[in-house]
Amino acid sequence: MIRIREVRVIDDEGQQLGVMQTADALALAQERGLDLVEVAPTAVPPVCKILDYGQYKYEIQKRERETKKKQKSQTFKEIRFRVKIDTHDLATKTRRASEFLDDGDRVKVTVQFRGRELNHPQLGRNLLERAAEMIGDHGVIERPPLMEGRSLFIVMAPPTAKADRREEEAAPSDGAAADGGGETIGDALQTKGQVPEVADEPPAAAPA
């Protein structure tokens, strides 16, 4: 309820109606079958707008959902494996990764090396490939294998996040694939005997 005696009014077409008695502004809104909503309560006098409050509230909630979705798309979850992980644990962790991806999160899938295992990075690549295959259609590989200290990792993203990112990027160079579905597991993990790239640093209210 608006308790101020005078308010500055904007009508439903965006026209400035000037400063009015609150009672007159309410009457005008009611004549049009709309509501008088305070949109700038700290202004002097407060600014009110004649509008459909239900639609106004819906638009605010829609923007909030979009903002949260964008923020969420930037967050990372992580699952970690040892090179010698057993089949049951691998299935459990990849299932968890799939759940994260279904919720819209990016997932960092990491293989940690111990001792002399570091001399055999192919073991880590093989495990990452197996994990990505188990995750399947729940996600796509956004970043290929990367060494970070004693760990090798990939980043997987929900398929829709990958598609959105590709749309925002510049047009692909000549000869680039244009399938729109992101890298396949084989494309991303086929290092052909090369040493994995080394990382420079770890990845990073309703109105009154």
C-alpha positions as CSV (number, residue, x, y, z in Angstrom):
1,M,0.0,0.0,0.0
2,I,1.3,3.4,-1.0
3,R,1.2,5.8,2.0
4,I,2.8,8.9,0.5
5,R,0.4,11.7,-0.3
6,E,2.0,12.7,-3.6
7,V,3.7,10.6,-6.2
8,R,5.2,11.2,-9.6
9,V,3.2,9.1,-12.1
10,I,4.1,7.3,-15.3
11,D,1.2,5.7,-17.2
12,D,1.0,2.3,-18.9
13,E,2.3,3.8,-22.2
14,G,5.4,5.3,-20.5
15,Q,4.1,8.8,-20.6
16,Q,5.1,11.1,-17.7
17,L,1.9,12.4,-16.0
18,G,3.8,14.5,-13.5
19,V,3.2,14.8,-9.7
20,M,-0.3,13.8,-8.6
21,Q,-2.1,13.1,-5.4
22,T,-1.8,9.4,-4.6
23,A,-5.6,9.0,-4.4
24,D,-6.0,10.6,-7.9
25,A,-3.3,8.3,-9.3
26,L,-5.0,5.3,-7.8
27,A,-8.3,6.3,-9.2
28,L,-6.7,6.7,-12.7
29,A,-5.1,3.3,-12.5
30,Q,-8.4,1.7,-11.5
31,E,-10.2,3.4,-14.4
32,R,-7.8,1.7,-16.7
33,G,-8.2,-1.7,-15.0
34,L,-4.6,-1.6,-13.9
35,D,-2.5,-1.1,-10.7
36,L,-0.4,1.7,-9.3
37,V,3.0,0.3,-8.5
38,E,5.8,2.1,-6.7
39,V,8.9,1.6,-8.8
40,A,11.3,4.2,-7.3
41,P,10.4,4.5,-3.6
42,T,13.5,6.5,-2.7
43,A,12.9,9.3,-5.2
44,V,11.4,12.6,-4.1
45,P,8.5,12.3,-4.6
46,P,8.4,8.5,-5.1
47,V,7.8,7.3,-8.7
48,C,4.8,5.1,-9.4
49,K,3.8,3.5,-12.6
50,I,0.3,2.5,-13.8
51,L,0.6,-1.1,-15.0
52,D,-0.6,-4.7,-14.7
53,Y,1.0,-5.8,-11.5
54,G,0.8,-9.5,-12.2
55,Q,2.6,-9.1,-15.5
56,Y,5.2,-6.8,-13.9
57,K,5.9,-9.3,-11.2
58,Y,6.2,-12.1,-13.8
59,E,8.8,-10.0,-15.8
60,I,10.8,-9.4,-12.6
61,Q,10.8,-13.1,-11.7
62,K,11.7,-14.0,-15.3
63,R,14.8,-11.7,-15.2
64,E,15.8,-13.1,-11.9
65,R,15.6,-16.6,-13.2
66,E,17.7,-15.6,-16.3
67,T,20.3,-14.0,-14.1
68,K,20.6,-17.0,-11.8
69,K,20.8,-19.3,-14.9
70,K,23.7,-17.2,-16.2
71,Q,25.5,-17.2,-12.8
72,K,25.0,-20.9,-12.5
73,S,26.5,-21.6,-16.0
74,Q,29.7,-20.1,-14.7
75,T,30.0,-22.4,-11.7
76,F,32.1,-25.5,-11.7
77,K,31.6,-28.8,-9.9
78,E,34.5,-31.3,-9.7
79,I,34.8,-35.0,-9.5
80,R,38.2,-36.6,-8.9
81,F,39.6,-40.1,-9.7
82,R,42.7,-42.0,-8.9
83,V,44.3,-43.8,-11.8
84,K,43.4,-47.2,-10.3
85,I,39.8,-46.4,-9.4
86,D,37.5,-49.4,-9.4
87,T,34.6,-49.8,-11.7
88,H,31.9,-49.2,-9.1
89,D,33.4,-46.0,-7.8
90,L,33.9,-44.8,-11.4
91,A,30.2,-45.5,-12.1
92,T,29.1,-43.6,-9.0
93,K,31.2,-40.6,-9.7
94,T,30.3,-40.3,-13.4
95,R,26.6,-40.7,-12.4
96,R,27.1,-37.8,-10.0
97,A,28.8,-35.8,-12.8
98,S,25.8,-36.5,-15.0
99,E,23.5,-35.1,-12.3
100,F,25.6,-31.9,-12.1
101,L,25.4,-31.5,-15.9
102,D,21.7,-32.0,-15.9
103,D,21.4,-29.3,-13.3
104,G,23.2,-26.9,-15.7
105,D,26.7,-26.9,-14.0
106,R,30.0,-27.4,-15.7
107,V,32.0,-30.2,-14.4
108,K,35.8,-30.5,-14.0
109,V,36.7,-34.2,-14.3
110,T,40.1,-34.8,-12.8
111,V,42.5,-37.7,-12.7
112,Q,45.1,-37.5,-9.9
113,F,48.5,-39.2,-10.3
114,R,50.6,-40.7,-7.6
115,G,54.3,-41.4,-7.7
116,R,55.5,-43.0,-10.9
117,E,52.0,-42.9,-12.4
118,L,52.9,-39.4,-13.5
119,N,55.3,-41.0,-16.0
120,H,52.3,-42.6,-17.8
121,P,49.8,-39.8,-18.7
122,Q,48.2,-42.1,-21.2
123,L,46.6,-43.9,-18.2
124,G,44.9,-40.7,-17.3
125,R,43.8,-39.9,-20.8
126,N,42.3,-43.4,-21.1
127,L,40.4,-43.0,-17.8
128,L,39.1,-39.5,-18.9
129,E,37.9,-41.0,-22.1
130,R,36.1,-43.8,-20.3
131,A,34.5,-41.4,-17.9
132,A,33.3,-39.1,-20.7
133,E,31.8,-42.1,-22.5
134,M,29.9,-43.1,-19.3
135,I,28.6,-39.5,-18.9
136,G,27.5,-39.8,-22.5
137,D,24.8,-37.3,-23.8
138,H,24.5,-35.5,-20.4
139,G,27.5,-33.3,-21.4
140,V,30.1,-32.4,-24.0
141,I,33.8,-31.8,-23.6
142,E,34.4,-28.0,-23.4
143,R,38.1,-28.2,-22.6
144,P,40.4,-31.0,-23.8
145,P,42.9,-32.8,-21.5
146,L,45.1,-30.4,-19.6
147,M,47.9,-31.1,-17.1
148,E,47.7,-29.2,-13.8
149,G,50.4,-30.2,-11.3
150,R,50.0,-33.9,-10.7
151,S,46.5,-34.0,-12.2
152,L,45.0,-34.3,-15.7
153,F,41.6,-32.9,-16.3
154,I,38.9,-32.1,-18.8
155,V,35.9,-29.7,-18.4
156,M,32.5,-30.9,-19.5
157,A,29.5,-28.6,-20.0
158,P,25.8,-29.2,-20.5
159,P,25.1,-29.6,-24.2
160,T,23.0,-26.3,-24.2
161,A,25.8,-24.4,-22.5
162,K,28.3,-25.5,-25.2
163,A,25.8,-24.5,-28.0
164,D,25.3,-21.1,-26.4
165,R,29.0,-20.5,-26.2
166,R,29.6,-21.5,-29.8
167,E,26.9,-19.0,-30.9
168,E,28.7,-16.2,-29.0
169,E,32.1,-17.0,-30.4
170,A,33.4,-15.6,-33.7
171,A,32.7,-17.6,-36.9
172,P,34.9,-20.7,-37.2
173,S,38.0,-20.7,-39.4
174,D,38.0,-22.3,-42.8
175,G,37.7,-26.1,-42.6
176,A,36.3,-26.0,-39.1
177,A,33.5,-28.5,-38.3
178,A,30.1,-27.0,-38.4
179,D,28.0,-29.7,-36.8
180,G,26.9,-27.5,-33.9
181,G,27.2,-30.2,-31.4
182,G,30.6,-29.6,-29.8
183,E,33.6,-31.8,-29.9
184,T,33.1,-35.5,-29.8
185,I,34.8,-37.5,-27.1
186,G,37.2,-38.9,-29.7
187,D,38.1,-35.5,-31.1
188,A,38.8,-34.0,-27.7
189,L,40.8,-36.9,-26.3
190,Q,42.7,-38.0,-29.3
191,T,46.2,-36.6,-28.4
192,K,48.0,-38.9,-30.8
193,G,50.9,-39.4,-28.4
194,Q,51.4,-35.7,-27.6
195,V,52.0,-34.6,-24.0
196,P,48.9,-32.9,-22.6
197,E,48.9,-29.2,-22.5
198,V,50.0,-27.7,-19.2
199,A,47.7,-25.2,-17.4
200,D,49.1,-21.8,-16.6
201,E,46.6,-21.5,-13.7
202,P,43.6,-23.4,-12.2
203,P,40.1,-22.6,-13.8
204,A,38.8,-20.5,-12.3
205,A,12.5,-7.9,-5.4
206,A,8.9,-7.6,-6.2
207,P,7.8,-4.0,-6.1
208,A,5.7,-2.4,-3.3
